[in-house]
Amino acid sequence: MCEMHIYTAPHAVTREVAAARTDQESAMARPTRALRNLPQPTRRQLLLGAASFSAASLLAACGGSGADSDDGTAAASFTSGPISGFGSVVVGGVRFDDTLAVIVDEDGNRATRADLKLGCVVDIDAGRIDRAEARAVALRIMLGGALVGPLGSVDTTASTLTLLGQTVLVTTSTVFDDTLTGGLGGLTPGSVYQVWGLFDAANARFLATRIAPAAGATEYRLRGLVTELDTTARTFKIGSELVDYAGVPNADVARTLANGQFVRVTLQTTQVNGAWVAIRLRHSVRTWEPRPEVHVEGVITVFHTLQSFEINGLQVNATDATFPDGTAGIVQGARVEVEGAIVNGVLVATKVELEDRRDRGRRVLEFRGTMSNLDTTAKTFALRGLTIWYGGAVTYANGTEATLANDKFVEVKGVISTDHTRIEARRIEFR
């Protein structure tokens, strides 16, 4: 699969249109006063939006790339990082309207909005970002890859686990699927899980952003750096795991396959002679198109100086960047957020922030949607597939706790619980 990104954005899809479509599901379920007062898209805007959807689908199928709006001006942005909220999809502090977005996985298979879960790592190609309101219209969302396989061991003291031989660090911002109870200590060795995260090459580990059960998986997925490559035996290692790629067609194995290269491998679920048998082998070689607005969250994989480093394989020039959190923690292996523009394949940064520092506390997240499954005894309700607990100190706006009811449209601000399985509400506003 060609991992190209699609960049087409209709200029006529304005901020007002994006606001009018903040959450299609919620708007259809309950046309609240706030939603009724929002400007509605014109027929021309809807047609242009539909045209962009079709164009993006075609380009995705053909592996092409574009960057012009309907009036010929560049109007595109690229954002990469974990999903940190909903109503529609929040990544990097920007709320992306995903109503017309083409959603795919990293192999190009179509996905749906239901597959977009809190903590999943995504790449979003969108129109211009309205910085005043932190909004944009998403055109294409690609779900980032994950590890899928049997759990090896759990170290609750170090807050780590091993999966397919890979070390995974669990932080305060890691989300556990609400079907998992007990947090890290509740995971069962030998059971199959799916882990989304950011690769930390400096420390040879993954920083988990979401963990979910994957019982019944018919394939496993492994990713990491190639070591001990043997082109005669057609084997290599990723971490401690031996991979046999003899069954992968030669046409699917790049001539540039080498030690130190980052690859992702789809595996059979049973080892043969101590090796995992590869079904597919993908090389994460990317072409970075020029983009005027870029926001990338990841781990510094290569560090030269404060002004020159790499994040997620993208070279960063931070000569003129600001460092709101200081520069002391900007080192190889640090988790950072970088804003800027891609010029000649380089991310020219305007701001570099330390995400590691934020993860030492409990980050406040934001969700919008229609309530369901209200349980006044347990003091919980469901919102966009999440369990919201309102039993703590909660501030209410436009209502009280007694106003909570199924089908109410609310905005919730809260933090991930200590067992990582639900959101503890801090503020609930009725919209």
C-alpha positions in Angstrom: 0.0 0.0 0.0 1.2 3.5 -0.9 1.1 5.6 2.3 0.4 8.9 0.5 -1.9 11.4 2.1 -4.8 13.2 0.3 -4.9 16.9 0.4 -7.9 18.5 -1.3 -10.1 21.1 0.4 -13.0 23.1 -1.1 -12.5 26.7 -0.3 -16.3 27.2 0.0 -16.5 24.8 3.0 -16.2 27.6 5.5 -16.0 27.8 9.2 -19.8 28.2 9.4 -20.3 25.0 7.5 -17.9 23.1 9.8 -19.7 24.5 12.8 -23.1 23.4 11.4 -21.8 19.9 11.1 -19.9 19.5 14.4 -21.6 16.2 15.1 -23.8 14.7 12.5 -25.0 11.9 14.8 -26.0 14.2 17.6 -27.6 16.7 15.3 -29.8 14.0 13.8 -30.6 12.6 17.2 -31.6 15.9 18.8 -31.7 19.3 17.1 -30.8 21.3 20.1 -31.3 25.1 20.4 -27.5 25.6 19.9 -27.5 23.5 16.7 -30.7 25.1 15.4 -29.1 28.5 15.7 -26.0 27.5 13.7 -25.8 28.7 10.0 -26.8 25.9 7.6 -24.7 25.0 4.6 -25.9 26.2 1.2 -26.7 23.8 -1.6 -23.5 24.9 -3.4 -21.4 24.2 -0.3 -22.9 20.7 0.2 -22.2 19.9 -3.5 -18.6 21.1 -3.1 -18.3 19.0 0.0 -19.6 16.0 -1.8 -17.3 16.7 -4.7 -14.3 16.8 -2.4 -15.4 13.5 -0.8 -15.5 11.9 -4.2 -12.2 13.4 -5.3 -10.5 12.2 -2.1 -11.9 8.7 -2.5 -10.6 8.6 -6.1 -7.2 9.9 -5.2 -6.9 7.5 -2.3 -7.7 4.6 -4.6 -5.2 5.8 -7.2 -2.5 6.8 -4.9 -2.5 10.4 -6.1 -2.2 13.6 -4.1 -3.6 17.1 -4.5 -3.5 20.4 -2.6 -5.7 22.9 -4.3 -9.1 24.3 -3.3 -11.8 25.1 -5.9 -10.4 28.5 -6.5 -6.9 27.2 -7.1 -5.3 28.3 -3.8 -3.6 26.0 -1.3 -6.0 25.2 1.5 -4.8 22.2 3.4 -3.5 21.0 6.7 -2.0 17.8 8.2 -2.4 16.7 11.8 -1.1 13.5 13.4 -1.6 12.2 16.9 -3.9 10.4 19.3 -7.7 11.2 19.4 -8.2 13.2 22.6 -11.9 14.1 22.4 -15.1 13.9 20.4 -17.7 16.1 18.8 -16.6 15.5 16.1 -12.9 14.3 16.4 -10.4 16.2 18.5 -6.7 15.8 17.7 -4.0 18.3 18.8 -6.6 20.6 20.3 -8.4 21.0 17.0 -12.0 19.8 16.5 -12.3 18.1 13.1 -15.6 17.7 11.4 -15.5 14.2 10.1 -18.9 14.1 8.4 -17.5 13.9 4.9 -14.2 12.4 5.6 -12.9 9.3 4.0 -11.8 7.0 6.8 -9.3 4.2 6.1 -6.8 2.0 8.0 -3.1 2.0 7.2 -3.6 -0.7 4.6 -6.2 1.4 2.7 -9.2 -0.6 3.9 -12.4 1.4 4.5 -13.3 2.1 8.1 -16.2 4.0 9.7 -16.6 6.8 12.3 -17.4 4.0 14.9 -13.8 2.8 14.5 -12.5 6.2 15.7 -11.9 5.6 19.4 -10.4 7.7 22.2 -6.6 7.2 22.1 -6.4 5.8 18.6 -3.6 7.4 16.6 -4.7 9.0 13.4 -3.4 11.1 10.5 -5.9 13.7 9.4 -5.8 15.6 6.0 -8.1 18.6 6.3 -8.9 22.1 5.0 -7.6 25.2 6.6 -7.7 25.3 10.4 -9.7 28.2 11.9 -7.3 28.9 14.8 -9.7 31.3 16.5 -12.3 28.5 17.0 -9.9 25.5 16.6 -12.0 23.9 13.9 -11.4 22.3 10.5 -13.1 20.1 8.0 -11.5 16.6 7.8 -11.2 15.2 4.3 -9.3 12.0 5.0 -8.6 10.2 8.3 -6.1 7.3 8.4 -6.2 5.1 11.5 -2.6 4.5 12.6 -1.3 1.1 13.1 -1.2 -0.9 16.3 0.4 -3.9 17.8 -1.9 -7.0 17.9 -0.9 -10.1 19.7 -0.8 -12.1 22.9 0.2 -10.4 26.1 3.5 -11.7 27.5 3.9 -10.1 30.9 2.8 -7.1 33.0 5.0 -5.0 35.3 2.7 -2.8 37.4 5.6 -1.2 39.2 7.3 0.0 36.0 3.9 0.5 34.4 4.8 -1.6 31.4 3.7 -4.7 29.5 5.2 -6.8 26.8 3.3 -7.7 23.6 4.9 -9.8 20.9 8.2 -9.2 22.7 7.8 -5.4 22.5 7.9 -3.2 25.6 4.8 -1.0 26.0 4.7 1.9 28.5 1.4 2.8 30.0 1.1 6.5 31.1 -1.7 8.5 32.8 -3.1 9.4 29.4 -3.3 5.8 28.1 -7.0 4.8 27.5 -8.2 1.3 28.2 -11.3 0.0 26.4 -14.2 0.1 28.9 -14.6 -3.7 28.6 -11.3 -4.0 30.4 -11.4 -3.7 34.2 -8.6 -3.3 36.8 -6.3 -1.2 34.6 -2.9 -2.6 33.8 -3.2 -5.2 36.6 -6.4 -6.5 35.1 -4.8 -7.6 31.8 -4.4 -11.4 31.4 -1.1 -12.9 30.1 -1.7 -15.0 27.0 -4.9 -13.1 26.0 -4.8 -11.1 22.7 -4.9 -7.3 22.8 -4.6 -4.4 20.4 -2.3 -1.5 21.4 -2.2 1.8 19.7 0.8 4.0 20.5 3.8 6.1 19.5 7.1 4.4 18.8 10.0 5.5 21.0 13.1 4.3 19.1 15.5 5.8 21.7 14.2 3.6 24.4 13.1 0.7 22.2 9.5 0.8 23.3 6.0 2.0 22.5 4.1 4.7 24.4 0.6 3.3 24.6 -2.3 5.6 23.8 -5.1 3.0 23.8 -5.4 -0.7 24.8 -8.3 -2.9 23.8 -9.1 -6.6 23.7 -8.6 -8.4 20.4 -9.9 -11.9 21.1 -10.5 -13.8 17.9 -7.9 -11.9 15.9 -7.1 -13.9 12.8 -3.8 -12.1 12.2 -1.2 -10.5 14.5 0.5 -7.2 13.8 4.1 -6.3 14.7 6.1 -3.2 14.0 9.5 -1.9 14.9 13.1 -1.7 13.8 14.7 -4.5 11.8 17.8 -6.2 13.3 19.8 -9.3 12.4 18.5 -9.3 8.8 19.4 -12.5 6.9 18.5 -12.1 3.3 19.4 -15.7 2.5 17.2 -17.3 5.2 14.8 -14.4 4.7 14.5 -13.7 8.4 15.0 -10.7 10.7 14.2 -9.7 14.3 12.0 -7.0 15.7 13.1 -6.7 19.3 13.3 -10.2 20.6 11.0 -11.7 18.0 12.2 -13.7 15.0 10.2 -13.0 11.8 10.3 -15.4 8.8 9.3 -13.5 5.6 10.1 -16.4 3.2 6.4 -16.6 2.2 6.1 -12.9 1.3 6.3 -12.4 -2.5 9.6 -10.8 -3.7 7.6 -7.9 -5.2 6.4 -7.0 -1.8 9.9 -6.9 -0.2 11.7 -3.6 -0.9 15.3 -4.0 -2.2 16.2 -1.4 0.4 15.2 -3.6 3.3 18.0 -3.2 5.9 18.8 -3.3 9.5 17.6 -0.2 11.3 14.6 0.2 9.0 11.1 0.6 10.5 8.7 -1.9 9.2 5.2 -3.3 10.0 4.5 -6.9 9.6 1.2 -8.9 9.5 1.8 -12.3 11.0 0.1 -15.7 11.3 -1.1 -16.4 14.8 1.0 -19.5 15.3 4.8 -19.6 15.4 6.7 -22.1 13.3 10.1 -23.4 14.5 10.3 -20.4 16.9 9.6 -17.8 14.3 6.6 -15.7 13.5 5.5 -16.3 9.9 5.0 -13.0 7.9 1.9 -12.7 5.7 2.6 -9.1 4.6 5.6 -6.8 5.0 5.2 -3.0 4.7 7.9 -0.4 4.7 7.1 2.9 6.4 8.6 5.2 3.7 6.7 8.4 3.4 6.7 11.4 1.1 6.0 14.6 2.9 4.1 17.0 0.7 4.3 20.8 1.3 1.7 21.9 3.8 1.2 25.4 5.3 -0.4 24.0 8.5 1.0 21.0 10.3 0.6 19.7 13.8 2.4 16.4 14.7 2.5 14.6 18.0 5.1 11.9 18.5 8.5 10.9 19.8 11.9 12.5 18.9 13.5 9.6 17.1 16.7 11.4 16.0 18.2 14.3 17.9 21.0 16.5 16.6 20.5 19.8 18.3 17.6 21.8 19.7 17.2 23.3 16.2 17.4 20.0 14.3 15.8 16.7 15.1 13.3 14.1 13.7 9.8 13.2 14.9 8.0 10.2 13.4 10.6 10.1 10.6 10.0 13.8 9.7 12.9 16.2 9.9 12.3 19.2 12.0 13.9 22.6 11.7 13.2 24.4 15.0 15.6 27.4 14.5 12.8 30.0 14.8 10.5 27.9 17.0 9.2 28.9 20.5 9.5 26.4 23.3 6.6 27.2 25.8 7.7 24.4 28.2 11.4 25.2 28.0 14.1 23.3 26.2 15.5 21.1 29.0 13.5 18.1 28.0 13.9 18.3 24.3 16.0 15.2 23.8 15.9 11.9 21.9 13.0 9.9 23.1 11.0 12.8 24.4 7.3 13.0 23.4 6.5 16.3 21.9 4.0 18.3 19.9 5.3 20.3 17.0 3.5 23.0 15.0 4.7 24.6 11.8 4.7 24.0 8.0 6.2 21.4 5.8 8.6 23.0 3.3 10.8 20.9 0.9 10.1 17.8 3.1 11.1 19.5 6.3 8.8 20.6 9.1 9.7 24.2 9.8 8.5 24.5 13.4 6.9 27.6 14.9 6.3 25.9 18.3 7.6 22.8 20.1 5.9 21.6 23.3 6.8 18.8 25.7 4.0 16.3 25.9 5.9 14.3 28.5 5.4 17.1 31.0 1.7 17.1 30.5 1.4 13.4 30.9 2.7 13.7 34.5 -0.7 15.0 35.4 -4.3 14.1 34.3 -5.1 15.9 31.1 -8.5 17.4 30.8 -10.4 16.1 27.7 -13.5 17.3 26.0 -16.5 15.4 24.6 -19.8 16.4 23.0 -22.7 14.2 22.2 -26.0 12.7 23.1 -26.3 10.9 26.5 -27.5 7.3 26.7 -27.5 4.4 29.3 -28.0 6.8 32.2 -27.5 5.0 35.5 -28.3 7.2 38.4 -27.2 4.6 41.0 -23.7 4.1 39.5 -23.7 7.8 38.4 -22.6 7.0 34.9 -23.9 7.5 31.3 -22.6 6.7 27.9 -21.4 9.3 25.4 -19.8 8.5 22.0 -18.9 5.0 23.2 -17.4 6.2 26.4 -18.5 5.7 30.0 -18.8 9.0 31.8 -18.8 9.0 35.7 -20.3 12.1 37.3 -20.0 11.0 41.0 -17.2 13.4 41.9 -17.0 17.2 42.1 -18.8 18.3 38.9 -19.7 21.8 37.8 -22.9 22.1 35.8 -23.9 24.7 33.2 -27.4 25.4 31.9 -28.8 22.7 34.3 -28.0 20.5 37.3 -27.4 16.9 38.0 -31.2 16.4 38.0 -31.2 17.6 34.4 -29.2 14.6 33.3 -31.4 12.3 31.1 -31.0 10.0 28.1 -31.0 11.9 24.8 -29.7 15.1 26.4 -27.0 16.8 24.3 -24.1 17.7 26.6 -20.5 18.9 26.5 -18.3 17.1 29.1 -14.9 18.0 30.3 -13.1 15.4 32.4 -10.1 13.3 33.0 -9.2 9.6 32.5 -9.9 7.6 35.6 -7.0 6.0 37.4 -7.9 2.5 36.1 -8.0 4.1 32.6 -11.5 2.7 31.7 -13.8 5.7 32.0 -14.0 9.5 32.0 -14.4 11.3 35.4 -16.5 14.4 34.6 -15.3 17.7 36.0 -17.8 19.9 34.1 -21.1 19.1 32.3 -22.8 21.7 30.1 -26.3 21.1 28.6 -26.4 22.4 25.0 
